[in-house]
């Protein structure tokens, strides 16, 4: 665990993205502190860098150690896929590490206790059953059926190593919604590696769906399959679209 700590706190500088910053842009903690702010999650370039602290719902404890090792080495695993800045980190850095170093990093991260936060209330639904039977009574279900179900399936489990699971995905258990809105707007491309050379692209829907439709879709996913993420408002989508300099669909323009 100490070797993993050395790699995370020093050479890996994981806190540069996964630790929140103060008004002066300095990281709130450079090592595991009493407030447990270190690696407790942040927002970088309109992407959510999720908490790396051990948490059975939102953190590393939600998946086996070997799955996290695979994720760091390849950018994908049975349930996860890297996107945003993390995709670059895997492609240009972590995949070149010795496998033993990657294992030490995961071992150390799994020793970090969770930071106490307000729990997000789970909003269970029978969305999988509804979508499977082409029922779209829940807001966002129609958008999911039209745009997402072919890759992520009606049960939200995706396809292992190809299209990540949405059900139980740690990013969707976060109180922050930036990553979800961002990826729906702009899409993402998975990392390729020697272990998994194929790269897969997820299209963006900024030019296809208006702010209200994206808000419905972005609210449907964290409220389905037992996920615990927050509700999404159209104003949040509009703000993200403006921050990313994306135009609205032609039909939605004044």
Secondary structure, 3 states (H helix, E strand, C coil): CHHHHHHHHHHCCCHHHHECECCCCCECCCCCCCCCCCCCEEEECCEEECCCCCCCCCCHHHCCHHHHHHHHHHCECCCCECCCHHHHHHHHCHHHCCHHHHHHHHHHHCCCCCCCCCCCCCCCCCHHHHHHCCCCCCCCHHHHHHHCHHHHCCCCCCECCCECCCCCCHHHHCCCCHHHHHHHHHCEECCCCCCCCCCCEECCCCCCCCHHHHHHHHHHHCCCCCCCCCCCCHHHHHHHHHHCCCCCCHHHCC
